[in-house]
Amino acid sequence: MKSIRDKWWLHAGVLGALLGGLLLAWVALGAHEVEHAALLNDLRRSKTAAAQETPLQAGRRFGGLATEIEHRLEAASLDERNVPTARFLAALLRLWQAERELDHHANTADTHTFGQARAYERLLAAMGNEALTTGEESLGEERAEAVRQALGEELPTREGLSRRLEALHWKLAARCLREGDHLAAWQYLRLLHEPLSIRSGQGDELWVLPSLGARAAESMQAFMESLAQGAVGGPAPDLAQQQRDCAAILDRLGSLCRLAASSAKPAGEEFARKSEELTKRESVLEADIAALSRPALSAAQEREHLSRYYPDSASLEAALKDTAQHRLDRLAERRLALKVEVERYKSAQEALQGFLQYPSKLVREVVNAPRAREALRQSIAAALAARRPWLLPLPGAARQPLPEAAQLAQLAQQALAAELYLCAAQCARLAGRKDDASAALKDMQSHFEAWADLVQFEPAAAEAESGRGHLGVSLLAAARAQIQSRVQGSAGESAQVQLEWVRRMEAALLTGSSEHSALALDEALGVLRTLSGPRRPAAGQKDEQGEPELPRLEARYESLRDAALAMLARDAGSDQPEVRDLGELGLAHLMLADAGYRFDFLFWQDTEHLSAFARPGEGAKAARARWLEGPPREARRQVAEILARLEQRTQFSQQPRLYIETRLLKGRLRELSPAPNSPSGLLGDWAGALRDIYLPLCQSSELRTLDPSEQGALDSLSEFAAQYLQRLDRVLALAPQPDALQAARWAAADACRRVLAELGAVTDHVAMLDQLAQLRVLPPAAHRRAYELLAHVAGLEQHLAQEAQAQRQSDKARSYATEARKHYRLAAARLMDDLKNLPPGASEAALMCSLGLCFEQGGEPLLAVAALRRYFAARDVLDRAEGRGNHFEAANAMARSFEALENYSDAGSGSEFGGAVAAWRWSVMQSRRVIERSGKLPPHSLEAFIGLARSRRHLALARQDATQLTLAMEELEDHILLARIFKVPPRDLDQTSAWRDAQFERGLCALELARIERASEGFVPHRARRWLDLARRSFDDVVQRFHDEESEPVLRAQLELARAEWMDGVYVPSPLSDASLDPLKRAAARMQALTAQLETQRARSDSAQMPFEHEVLERDALCLQGDVLELLGRRLEAIAAAPLGQPQDWLEARKRLEGALAAYERLERLYGQSHLSAWALAQRIEILRLLGTRAPVDRERAQELLDGAERALERITESQWAQAPASMGKAYWEQWFRWYRQSRALER
């Protein structure tokens, strides 16, 4: 004990070490549990957070966590006991990631099918991970329960994954079909008839997802085996549940087959075209590889072969500098990628062909297979041998019927066959294979007849319905009534199952009847599309037998139409709701299609078709009036009643296709009915149908919640979208394109108004295009139709604003101009939305160019400049090097925007004109580069040549810089007038409007140089007269060369020519010499001729009730005429007052002064609201004062004018004062008249 007490510390240490070791061992043993709990907590947190996120965000979250776990597995940083759990969680997270990504692609409009295909591959890879489906075995019972609790659901099983994968297939297929991507769609639709193998990462097959058709066949075979067992008295199976399962999978198969068949025809055409194209490309590539492999190949030959694969010069040059082996390796990679693409299309073609044959194949394998028939035959023979007493009596039965179980087995077999043949017929019709559809319908009828013979039923002749294309609806109704009574009497499960199959047989026969009518309807509408489409035969066209083709086609259409109408009318009178509704819908469809052909298609044609429409003895005017009334009122009333009944009976949740087509036909009827209070000349109420029917239908949320198997209900919307775009194009074609409106002038104004009246509210059409795009029923090429429509309508409104301004309808002009600017801005907004949704890496250059042009036309020059600057920054390097793109138009628009900015500026420094000069000059330099390289004149270059001179002139006026004017004239001579930049000048360049405008602009520059020379210190008259001589020559060339035109530039050239003569008379050093009078007399003669010509044109316009186009020119001409005659009169008066003056000099002076008075009076009378009328008033007062020195009455007239000056100034509008020079505004004239009155000049 003492030794223990002496060494207690030693024993304590040993005991502590022992306890510490035990504690560490306990901690080490529990560490893996902590790690396992952390993994599950991470899973739980990520799942909870993903529930609040978008599918794409959730997919990224799951992918990030899966990557983290995979890295820990690779680094072996996890406890070995937690490795199975980590592998399972990583596989599960990858599955969730792929599912969320596919959900994002299936429900989001701004995704592309390439990303969807990658996500689908990741999903298959996740399902091929063995750790995912063997979780229960690999995790162990305890760990599996912990994971199950963390998930809040059962662990994935192959059956559950199969159901999820199958549902996703149909969802993705429907999305691809809406997008028009048939290749991707048939990657998913092949699951209808082909199994999908799920393989591991090593390529081993783990499990197989059976096709929907195979599962349907399995369900039907199991049901038939149960029926066979029941027929021989075997164990009673759960027939009711098996019947429900079999019916459900049959319905699912039928709906998805119809979805696939609706795309079969366009998909087949696309696959055939693309396969042929890829095969040709493959053969060309093989030939190029073989040629480039030869050693003796010249550089030119190498360039020729490689240019097919390197479209831009930069990449081609880089390839030529590379080694021959590297070039061949790259071409081999292209060949491999091309082979893969060829195989994809061939596989899609095989899948499509296999599907078209599958419904009939399913009938052969399931119902008509020898094994199935033999089993049923034996079961029925055994049942007859047993002489079971329970029989099913049917009305009209002539012999003892089969026992119930045997009858049920045979009924099920025939009903299954009828349903599958019906499915085959529907698929064939939708795929455009009408002959196969008719054959399948006959096979369906034969199976019903076999059942009728089996139950030994002999219907009365009155009950036979062979005229309707099928037999036995009344028989089935009677059989159903008898079985219904047995079920009510609790006859047993067999009777209930038999009743259900009788109902399904009845439904199949009714649908078959509708299919017969649908085939007749489709055939009639097919011929009608030929008659009303681009393939319509010409009036004199003959067929192969030499007979007129159009009358033969018309007669065939009428025959098919009458037959279809008879079948549809019988269906519409049926007592079966399904047949009745489909019959009424088809009847309304055909009646409206026929009315649309008679009253709509011809409406857009020429007078030849109008004469064909006229009745015997009916004139063209009466025929057109009947046209505009639309289809006969009785026909419209009948269709309206049919559609009203259908609208009341149909609900979207139960019959989505019928619901949609009924509303579309209602809108079509509205289109063909006269609009209330509509302008004359409009056919129907298209705008009202769009506003009240089409747009609300497409905006309804129900269309976006369709089950993937019901996506075929949107086929009618796809057809409507195509017809809507066609009509939109037809309406817009009634008026010239906005670019051609200037050439058409005011003759196109009525057509522009007609287009706007037909369209109605343009915003409704924009909303309609948006809705159709969201529903993905628009063709891919129409994704920017809203922008194009807005820009087109804005161009028409801009033209109408100019026409209204010319007619002096200021309110209407202001309204049109406002609407045009608004629609240009809306078009720009559409382009900005496209910019936001631009895929990463895509160039924004083209959109920026269009955006800048819209902003320029919309009156937003600052935004236009900003957008166009971004366009030039975004242009590709290759576009800059090769001069491709819209850079000429963009640069010109930027220059015009700079000019508009200067007009908005109050500073008047000319800085914005400097920007315009820079933009014009850039465009000019690019044009010169193209001309030097190719000798061709690029587009918009002539506008740039003239615009540069104009901006230089404006800049020179703002800065009083003569250098800009000299440069402008030199550049005009180089570019157009002397054509020094061309090796071979364009032919007849001197007869073009560009030559005319260039000469006119040079004359204006020369006039400004003369003014600057006059204002300079040390003025030398002969220098100014040199510029005036150049101006006269330029203006005279325009007048002489284009004297046949009465256009604004030519008339303006006459005015400026007279102005140059007047300035020549002003600038002479001796005012009383003949050298000063001669130019003034020539100017007076020219102005007299010009004003007389304008007066004649005004009288001609008034008599024709056309707008007078030259109001501004006439105003300026009257003002200049008054100035010329006033100066000439003053100088003649000075000569008359001189010592050597003669009396006739005074008479001549008075004549000239009175001519000036007349010009000023006409100016005030026609343009009393113009700021120039103030100048005219002041000049009249001064002239009358001068004349009053010899005639006091003229002084009195002058005093009257002076007294009314303030009232005259008040009549001038503020907008006109804003156009006046800053030094001659309203305040200036008020002050001038006040000063003049105070000076008492009239009293001296």
Secondary structure as the mmCIF struct_conf table of DSSP 4:
data_model
#
loop_
_struct_conf.conf_type_id
_struct_conf.id
_struct_conf.beg_label_comp_id
_struct_conf.beg_label_asym_id
_struct_conf.beg_label_seq_id
_struct_conf.end_label_comp_id
_struct_conf.end_label_asym_id
_struct_conf.end_label_seq_id
HELX_RH_AL_P HELX_RH_AL_P1 LYS A 2 ASP A 6
TURN_TY1_P TURN_TY1_P1 LYS A 7 LYS A 7
HELX_RH_AL_P HELX_RH_AL_P2 TRP A 8 ALA A 50
TURN_TY1_P TURN_TY1_P2 ALA A 51 GLN A 52
BEND BEND1 GLU A 53 GLU A 53
HELX_RH_AL_P HELX_RH_AL_P3 PRO A 55 GLU A 74
TURN_TY1_P TURN_TY1_P3 ALA A 75 ALA A 76
BEND BEND2 LEU A 78 LEU A 78
HELX_RH_3T_P HELX_RH_3T_P1 GLU A 80 ASN A 82
HELX_RH_AL_P HELX_RH_AL_P4 VAL A 83 ASN A 107
TURN_TY1_P TURN_TY1_P4 ALA A 109 ASP A 110
HELX_RH_AL_P HELX_RH_AL_P5 THR A 113 MET A 127
TURN_TY1_P TURN_TY1_P5 GLY A 128 GLY A 128
HELX_RH_AL_P HELX_RH_AL_P6 GLU A 130 THR A 133
TURN_TY1_P TURN_TY1_P6 THR A 134 THR A 134
HELX_RH_AL_P HELX_RH_AL_P7 GLY A 135 LEU A 139
HELX_RH_AL_P HELX_RH_AL_P8 GLU A 141 LEU A 151
TURN_TY1_P TURN_TY1_P7 GLY A 152 GLY A 152
BEND BEND3 GLU A 153 GLU A 153
HELX_LH_PP_P HELX_LH_PP_P1 GLU A 154 PRO A 156
HELX_RH_AL_P HELX_RH_AL_P9 ARG A 158 GLU A 179
TURN_TY1_P TURN_TY1_P8 GLY A 180 GLY A 180
HELX_RH_AL_P HELX_RH_AL_P10 HIS A 182 LEU A 189
HELX_RH_3T_P HELX_RH_3T_P2 ARG A 190 LEU A 192
TURN_TY1_P TURN_TY1_P9 HIS A 193 HIS A 193
BEND BEND4 GLU A 194 GLU A 194
STRN STRN1 LEU A 196 ARG A 199
TURN_TY1_P TURN_TY1_P10 GLY A 201 GLN A 202
BEND BEND5 GLY A 203 GLY A 203
STRN STRN2 GLU A 205 LEU A 209
HELX_RH_AL_P HELX_RH_AL_P11 LEU A 212 ALA A 231
TURN_TY1_P TURN_TY1_P11 VAL A 232 GLY A 233
HELX_RH_AL_P HELX_RH_AL_P12 LEU A 239 SER A 262
TURN_TY1_P TURN_TY1_P12 SER A 263 SER A 263
HELX_RH_AL_P HELX_RH_AL_P13 ALA A 264 SER A 293
BEND BEND6 ARG A 294 PRO A 295
HELX_RH_AL_P HELX_RH_AL_P14 ALA A 299 LEU A 306
TURN_TY1_P TURN_TY1_P13 SER A 307 TYR A 309
BEND BEND7 ASP A 312 ASP A 312
HELX_RH_AL_P HELX_RH_AL_P15 SER A 313 LYS A 321
BEND BEND8 ASP A 322 ASP A 322
HELX_RH_AL_P HELX_RH_AL_P16 ALA A 324 VAL A 366
TURN_TY1_P TURN_TY1_P14 VAL A 367 VAL A 367
BEND BEND9 ASN A 368 ASN A 368
HELX_RH_AL_P HELX_RH_AL_P17 PRO A 370 ALA A 386
TURN_TY1_P TURN_TY1_P15 ARG A 387 ARG A 387
BEND BEND10 PRO A 389 PRO A 389
STRN STRN3 LEU A 391 LEU A 391
TURN_TY1_P TURN_TY1_P16 PRO A 395 GLY A 396
STRN STRN4 ALA A 397 ALA A 397
BEND BEND11 ARG A 399 ARG A 399
HELX_LH_PP_P HELX_LH_PP_P2 GLN A 400 LEU A 402
STRN STRN5 PRO A 403 PRO A 403
HELX_RH_AL_P HELX_RH_AL_P18 GLU A 404 LEU A 430
TURN_TY1_P TURN_TY1_P17 ALA A 431 GLY A 432
HELX_RH_AL_P HELX_RH_AL_P19 LYS A 434 LEU A 454
TURN_TY1_P TURN_TY1_P18 VAL A 455 GLN A 456
STRN STRN6 PHE A 457 PHE A 457
HELX_RH_3T_P HELX_RH_3T_P3 ALA A 461 GLU A 463
HELX_RH_3T_P HELX_RH_3T_P4 SER A 466 ARG A 468
TURN_TY1_P TURN_TY1_P19 GLY A 469 GLY A 469
BEND BEND12 HIS A 470 HIS A 470
HELX_RH_AL_P HELX_RH_AL_P20 VAL A 473 GLN A 488
TURN_TY1_P TURN_TY1_P20 GLY A 489 SER A 490
HELX_RH_AL_P HELX_RH_AL_P21 GLU A 493 SER A 532
BEND BEND13 GLY A 533 GLY A 533
TURN_TY1_P TURN_TY1_P21 PRO A 534 ARG A 535
HELX_LH_PP_P HELX_LH_PP_P3 ARG A 536 ALA A 538
TURN_TY1_P TURN_TY1_P22 ALA A 539 GLY A 540
STRN STRN7 LYS A 542 LYS A 542
TURN_TY1_P TURN_TY1_P23 GLU A 544 GLN A 545
BEND BEND14 GLY A 546 GLU A 547
STRN STRN8 PRO A 548 PRO A 548
HELX_RH_AL_P HELX_RH_AL_P22 GLU A 549 ALA A 572
TURN_TY1_P TURN_TY1_P24 GLY A 573 GLY A 573
BEND BEND15 ASP A 575 GLN A 576
HELX_RH_AL_P HELX_RH_AL_P23 PRO A 577 GLY A 596
HELX_RH_PI_P HELX_RH_PI_P1 TYR A 597 PHE A 601
HELX_RH_3T_P HELX_RH_3T_P5 LEU A 602 TRP A 604
BEND BEND16 GLN A 605 GLN A 605
HELX_RH_AL_P HELX_RH_AL_P24 THR A 607 PHE A 613
BEND BEND17 ALA A 614 ALA A 614
HELX_LH_PP_P HELX_LH_PP_P4 ARG A 615 ARG A 615
TURN_TY1_P TURN_TY1_P25 PRO A 616 GLY A 617
HELX_RH_AL_P HELX_RH_AL_P25 ALA A 620 GLU A 629
BEND BEND18 PRO A 631 PRO A 631
HELX_RH_AL_P HELX_RH_AL_P26 ARG A 633 ARG A 649
TURN_TY1_P TURN_TY1_P26 PHE A 652 GLN A 654
HELX_RH_AL_P HELX_RH_AL_P27 PRO A 656 GLU A 671
TURN_TY1_P TURN_TY1_P27 LEU A 672 LEU A 672
BEND BEND19 SER A 673 SER A 673
HELX_LH_PP_P HELX_LH_PP_P5 PRO A 674 ALA A 675
TURN_TY1_P TURN_TY1_P28 PRO A 676 ASN A 677
HELX_LH_PP_P HELX_LH_PP_P6 SER A 678 PRO A 679
TURN_TY1_P TURN_TY1_P29 SER A 680 GLY A 681
BEND BEND20 GLY A 684 GLY A 684
HELX_RH_AL_P HELX_RH_AL_P28 TRP A 686 ALA A 689
HELX_RH_PI_P HELX_RH_PI_P2 LEU A 690 TYR A 694
HELX_RH_AL_P HELX_RH_AL_P29 LEU A 695 GLN A 699
HELX_RH_3T_P HELX_RH_3T_P6 SER A 701 THR A 705
HELX_RH_3T_P HELX_RH_3T_P7 PRO A 708 LEU A 714
HELX_RH_AL_P HELX_RH_AL_P30 ASP A 715 LEU A 732
TURN_TY1_P TURN_TY1_P30 ALA A 733 LEU A 734
BEND BEND21 ALA A 735 ALA A 735
HELX_RH_3T_P HELX_RH_3T_P8 PRO A 738 ALA A 740
HELX_RH_AL_P HELX_RH_AL_P31 LEU A 741 ALA A 744
HELX_RH_3T_P HELX_RH_3T_P9 ARG A 745 ALA A 748
HELX_RH_AL_P HELX_RH_AL_P32 ALA A 749 LEU A 759
HELX_RH_AL_P HELX_RH_AL_P33 VAL A 762 GLN A 774
TURN_TY1_P TURN_TY1_P31 LEU A 775 ARG A 776
BEND BEND22 LEU A 778 LEU A 778
HELX_RH_3T_P HELX_RH_3T_P10 PRO A 780 ALA A 782
TURN_TY1_P TURN_TY1_P32 HIS A 783 ARG A 784
HELX_RH_AL_P HELX_RH_AL_P34 ARG A 785 ALA A 806
TURN_TY1_P TURN_TY1_P33 GLN A 807 ARG A 808
HELX_RH_AL_P HELX_RH_AL_P35 SER A 810 LYS A 836
TURN_TY1_P TURN_TY1_P34 ASN A 837 ASN A 837
HELX_LH_PP_P HELX_LH_PP_P7 LEU A 838 PRO A 839
TURN_TY1_P TURN_TY1_P35 PRO A 840 GLY A 841
HELX_RH_AL_P HELX_RH_AL_P36 ALA A 845 GLN A 857
TURN_TY1_P TURN_TY1_P36 GLY A 858 GLY A 859
HELX_RH_AL_P HELX_RH_AL_P37 PRO A 861 ALA A 874
BEND BEND23 ARG A 875 ARG A 875
HELX_RH_AL_P HELX_RH_AL_P38 VAL A 877 GLU A 882
TURN_TY1_P TURN_TY1_P37 GLY A 883 GLY A 883
BEND BEND24 GLY A 885 ASN A 886
HELX_RH_AL_P HELX_RH_AL_P39 HIS A 887 TYR A 904
BEND BEND25 ASP A 906 ALA A 907
HELX_RH_AL_P HELX_RH_AL_P40 SER A 911 SER A 934
BEND BEND26 GLY A 935 GLY A 935
TURN_TY1_P TURN_TY1_P38 PRO A 939 HIS A 940
HELX_RH_AL_P HELX_RH_AL_P41 SER A 941 ARG A 959
TURN_TY1_P TURN_TY1_P39 GLN A 960 GLN A 960
HELX_RH_AL_P HELX_RH_AL_P42 ALA A 962 LEU A 972
HELX_RH_PI_P HELX_RH_PI_P3 GLU A 973 LEU A 977
BEND BEND27 LEU A 978 LEU A 978
TURN_TY1_P TURN_TY1_P40 ARG A 980 ILE A 981
BEND BEND28 LYS A 983 VAL A 984
HELX_LH_PP_P HELX_LH_PP_P8 PRO A 985 PRO A 986
TURN_TY1_P TURN_TY1_P41 ARG A 987 ASP A 988
HELX_RH_3T_P HELX_RH_3T_P11 LEU A 989 GLN A 991
BEND BEND29 THR A 992 THR A 992
HELX_RH_AL_P HELX_RH_AL_P43 SER A 993 ALA A 1015
BEND BEND30 SER A 1016 GLY A 1018
HELX_RH_AL_P HELX_RH_AL_P44 PRO A 1021 ARG A 1041
TURN_TY1_P TURN_TY1_P42 PHE A 1042 ASP A 1044
HELX_RH_AL_P HELX_RH_AL_P45 GLU A 1048 VAL A 1066
BEND BEND31 TYR A 1067 TYR A 1067
BEND BEND32 PRO A 1069 PRO A 1069
TURN_TY1_P TURN_TY1_P43 PRO A 1071 LEU A 1072
BEND BEND33 SER A 1073 SER A 1073
HELX_RH_AL_P HELX_RH_AL_P46 ASP A 1074 SER A 1103
TURN_TY1_P TURN_TY1_P44 ALA A 1104 GLN A 1105
BEND BEND34 GLU A 1109 GLU A 1109
HELX_RH_AL_P HELX_RH_AL_P47 GLU A 1111 ALA A 1137
BEND BEND35 ALA A 1138 ALA A 1138
TURN_TY1_P TURN_TY1_P45 PRO A 1139 LEU A 1140
HELX_RH_AL_P HELX_RH_AL_P48 PRO A 1143 LEU A 1166
TURN_TY1_P TURN_TY1_P46 GLY A 1168 GLN A 1169
BEND BEND36 SER A 1170 SER A 1170
TURN_TY1_P TURN_TY1_P47 HIS A 1171 HIS A 1171
HELX_RH_AL_P HELX_RH_AL_P49 LEU A 1172 LEU A 1187
TURN_TY1_P TURN_TY1_P48 GLY A 1188 ARG A 1190
HELX_RH_AL_P HELX_RH_AL_P50 PRO A 1192 ASP A 1203
TURN_TY1_P TURN_TY1_P49 GLY A 1204 GLY A 1204
HELX_RH_AL_P HELX_RH_AL_P51 ALA A 1205 ARG A 1211
BEND BEND37 ILE A 1212 ILE A 1212
HELX_RH_AL_P HELX_RH_AL_P52 GLU A 1214 GLN A 1219
BEND BEND38 ALA A 1220 ALA A 1220
HELX_RH_3T_P HELX_RH_3T_P12 ALA A 1222 MET A 1224
BEND BEND39 GLY A 1225 GLY A 1225
HELX_RH_AL_P HELX_RH_AL_P53 LYS A 1226 SER A 1239
TURN_TY1_P TURN_TY1_P50 ARG A 1240 ARG A 1240
HELX_RH_3T_P HELX_RH_3T_P13 ALA A 1241 GLU A 1243
#
